């Protein structure tokens, strides 16, 4: 908790940037640290890492990350991996050690396929849409606190995907969420183009329809710059969803209130998968997510405003808490 509080206190909130229903409030740091690890895309492109099934038979909630390079590799919570027996998303952020194999916890985002498309995985230009990512984060935290695992509620992940696909008019023969992102690629790319990282940016607070949705924070400006497009696509897919409320003005103090709530939230800790320590927010605090503490700093923090389900007509919609 001390590390999270200090990290948040050392960032400055910038002027909000808006495109349609999505608002990004940049978080900047005057002196961010220099990056001393690779991102997943960089490691795969350099040929020093690979992601495969854990065995020929495979295991839905686990994959094998092989790092043969001399640097650790950062894997982003929610980052999508495409290929092998079915597409997956990462359940947590991981700093995978150099020259080691790491079994990584994942969730399936393609329910209708269990056969090899290719022997390994590639990295997609996106993270799972934020609504599902938030709920999965809460489930992973609950699993860590009760059993020491990092598992999601896989059935809920599939339900979220089914509802999203239906709402956006997308169809996939294998129920792959990838199709929703592909169908709306042009619209999502517009969000990315209009929300470029500013000088010194290490994260952001995001709002949809005038309500705070979540926050993302990295240790390095360069990490933020490289991964921000994936994160923006994650929030943008929710922003274009017609189930969300129409645009409303954002209370100017709401981002600061949300950051204070994150800083004050209770956390539980456990040894990380890979380097460092996992700090997970107690779901009772109204915050879902966690932070990866490694190399004496918060490498990545993700926090979502917990949602309360309500019923509207025959559809389930999720109203976000206002901050």
Secondary structure as GFF3:
##gff-version 3
##sequence-region A 1 323
A	DSSP	alpha_helix	2	9	.	.	.	ID=ss1
A	DSSP	beta_strand	12	19	.	.	.	ID=ss2
A	DSSP	beta_strand	22	28	.	.	.	ID=ss3
A	DSSP	beta_strand	38	39	.	.	.	ID=ss4
A	DSSP	alpha_helix	40	46	.	.	.	ID=ss5
A	DSSP	beta_strand	49	53	.	.	.	ID=ss6
A	DSSP	beta_strand	62	67	.	.	.	ID=ss7
A	DSSP	beta_strand	73	75	.	.	.	ID=ss8
A	DSSP	beta_strand	79	83	.	.	.	ID=ss9
A	DSSP	beta_strand	88	90	.	.	.	ID=ss10
A	DSSP	beta_strand	94	96	.	.	.	ID=ss11
A	DSSP	beta_strand	100	108	.	.	.	ID=ss12
A	DSSP	beta_strand	121	127	.	.	.	ID=ss13
A	DSSP	alpha_helix	130	147	.	.	.	ID=ss14
A	DSSP	alpha_helix	154	168	.	.	.	ID=ss15
A	DSSP	alpha_helix	178	183	.	.	.	ID=ss16
A	DSSP	alpha_helix	185	194	.	.	.	ID=ss17
A	DSSP	beta_strand	201	208	.	.	.	ID=ss18
A	DSSP	beta_strand	211	218	.	.	.	ID=ss19
A	DSSP	alpha_helix	221	239	.	.	.	ID=ss20
A	DSSP	alpha_helix	254	264	.	.	.	ID=ss21
A	DSSP	beta_strand	267	271	.	.	.	ID=ss22
A	DSSP	beta_strand	277	281	.	.	.	ID=ss23
A	DSSP	three_ten_helix	283	285	.	.	.	ID=ss24
A	DSSP	beta_strand	287	294	.	.	.	ID=ss25
A	DSSP	beta_strand	297	305	.	.	.	ID=ss26
A	DSSP	beta_strand	307	312	.	.	.	ID=ss27
A	DSSP	beta_strand	315	320	.	.	.	ID=ss28
###
